[in-house]
Amino acid sequence: KQEVTQIPAALSVPEGENLVLNCSFTDSAIYNLQWFRQDPGKGLTSLLLIQSSQREQTSGRLNASLDKSSGRSTLYIAASQPGDSATYLCAPSKGGSNYKLTFGKGTLLTVNP
Amino acid sequence: SAVISQKPSRDICQRGTSLTIQCQVDSQVTMMFWYRQQPGQSLTLIATANQGSEATYESGFVIDKFPISRPNLTFSTLTVSNMSPEDSSIYLCSVRTPSNEKLFFGSGTQLSVL
């Protein structure tokens, strides 16, 4: 059974800082991994998707890396802004016919102005 | 991408009653998923709803408690039956579009059972 751990559980930083969120998973036989952002009352938004054959993906100030063999992924946020405040979730998938994702509990990020 | 409308956004219900949550997608999708997020916990998959076939439930979830309908490729409902306070959670529907491996989520239903 896949288990996903995200560290830290909560993080508070001043505006402008660069930061790293960590995700580890126990079953390295994944198909891909997604990072999501969750805002209260707004569901989840997919930020980045990394295929198992890829090492990293970038979108604007976000960069996600994947080390499949060691069961780790990181989300790097550059020049953080107050609008980045949210819960960040990682979710690896084994792919296949049902495309099931396993979610971590998330990291609650607060960026202070 | 896909735009998902989920209703209701929140509800407060009495023990023993049932609530049906609706999920409408702006495009046709094969696979729709229902998740539960209990307070302080991660999202847990309840079931996968495919059009034209019975929903596939994950371990720990049963059809009698969480019946699902999928009448067409753009709509699904999840019913939470005979509710107890332990059912107080956020329920989310999500879809995977044919051309994109990303998952898209509705805004969720915040359910409180008294």
HADDOCK unambig.tbl for C-alpha pairs under 7 A between the chains (distance, minus, plus):
assign (segid A and resid 41 and name CA) (segid B and resid 107 and name CA) 6.13 0.50 0.50
assign (segid A and resid 41 and name CA) (segid B and resid 108 and name CA) 6.90 0.50 0.50
assign (segid A and resid 42 and name CA) (segid B and resid 107 and name CA) 4.42 0.50 0.50
assign (segid A and resid 43 and name CA) (segid B and resid 105 and name CA) 6.03 0.50 0.50
assign (segid A and resid 43 and name CA) (segid B and resid 106 and name CA) 5.67 0.50 0.50
assign (segid A and resid 43 and name CA) (segid B and resid 107 and name CA) 3.82 0.50 0.50
assign (segid A and resid 43 and name CA) (segid B and resid 108 and name CA) 5.42 0.50 0.50
assign (segid A and resid 44 and name CA) (segid B and resid 105 and name CA) 5.59 0.50 0.50
assign (segid A and resid 45 and name CA) (segid B and resid 104 and name CA) 6.81 0.50 0.50
assign (segid A and resid 45 and name CA) (segid B and resid 105 and name CA) 6.91 0.50 0.50
assign (segid A and resid 46 and name CA) (segid B and resid 102 and name CA) 6.75 0.50 0.50
assign (segid A and resid 46 and name CA) (segid B and resid 103 and name CA) 6.77 0.50 0.50
assign (segid A and resid 46 and name CA) (segid B and resid 104 and name CA) 6.86 0.50 0.50
assign (segid A and resid 49 and name CA) (segid B and resid 102 and name CA) 6.78 0.50 0.50
assign (segid A and resid 103 and name CA) (segid B and resid 42 and name CA) 5.85 0.50 0.50
assign (segid A and resid 103 and name CA) (segid B and resid 43 and name CA) 5.81 0.50 0.50
assign (segid A and resid 104 and name CA) (segid B and resid 42 and name CA) 5.58 0.50 0.50
assign (segid A and resid 105 and name CA) (segid B and resid 41 and name CA) 5.65 0.50 0.50
assign (segid A and resid 105 and name CA) (segid B and resid 42 and name CA) 4.22 0.50 0.50
